[in-house]
Amino acid sequence: MLYLLVERHGSLREFAARVGQSHTVFSQIRAGLRPAPLEHVPQWADALGLAEGTPERERFIDLAALTHLPPESRARFEKLLVRHDELLAKFQAMRRLYDELQAKSPRHPRPPPRQPPPPERSE
């Protein structure tokens, strides 16, 4: 969660000043000494420009919520998130490849449905 703050604002101190928080709060969260105050997390997401309903905002809020878990549980959830990201990246790569192959291959029209045989004539 905090990597995004630094990535978009240069330092935790700069971000803390922007959102009216003490930089000590962010330092303590990073050190695992205190959980993220969930009542402030949506404001922080807004300050980062994370639009409502986007996967980035949801991830940011999820990571803040993880700071409330015991360390053992947090580690397991973080591994799950990493695995999720790996699988999502593989799926997206496969989807791009599929789309490329579909674009390159000629479209084969579906064969017409089979017609029943004509009735036999009796003579």
NORTA-V568959 format. One record per pair of residues at least 12 apart in sequence whose ideal C-beta (glycine too) atoms are under 10 Angstrom apart, sorted by the first residue. I is the first residue (numbers start at 1). J is the second residue. Records with the same first field share a line. If there is no record, write none. Layout:
I: J / J
//
This chain:
1: 26 / 29 / 30 / 36 / 41 / 44 / 45 / 59 / 60 / 61 / 62 / 63 / 64 / 65 / 66 / 67
2: 15 / 26 / 27 / 29 / 30 / 36 / 63 / 64 / 67
3: 30 / 63
4: 44 / 45 / 48 / 50 / 56 / 59 / 60 / 63
5: 18 / 19 / 26 / 29 / 30 / 44 / 47 / 48 / 60
6: 26 / 30
7: 48
8: 47 / 48 / 49 / 50
9: 47 / 48
11: 23 / 26
12: 24 / 25 / 26 / 27 / 29 / 30
13: 26 / 27
15: 44 / 47 / 48
16: 44
18: 44 / 47 / 48
19: 40 / 43 / 44 / 46 / 47 / 48
20: 40 / 43 / 47
21: 37 / 40 / 43 / 44
25: 37 / 40
26: 44
29: 64 / 67
30: 67
32: 67 / 71 / 74
34: 67
35: 64 / 65 / 66 / 67 / 68 / 69 / 74
36: 60 / 61 / 63 / 64 / 65 / 66 / 67 / 68
37: 64 / 67
38: 61 / 64 / 65 / 67 / 68
40: 64
41: 57 / 60 / 61 / 62 / 63 / 64 / 65 / 67
42: 57 / 60 / 61 / 64
44: 60 / 61 / 64
45: 57 / 58 / 59 / 60 / 61 / 64
48: 60
55: 88
59: 81 / 84 / 85
62: 77 / 81
63: 77 / 78 / 81
65: 77
66: 78 / 81
//
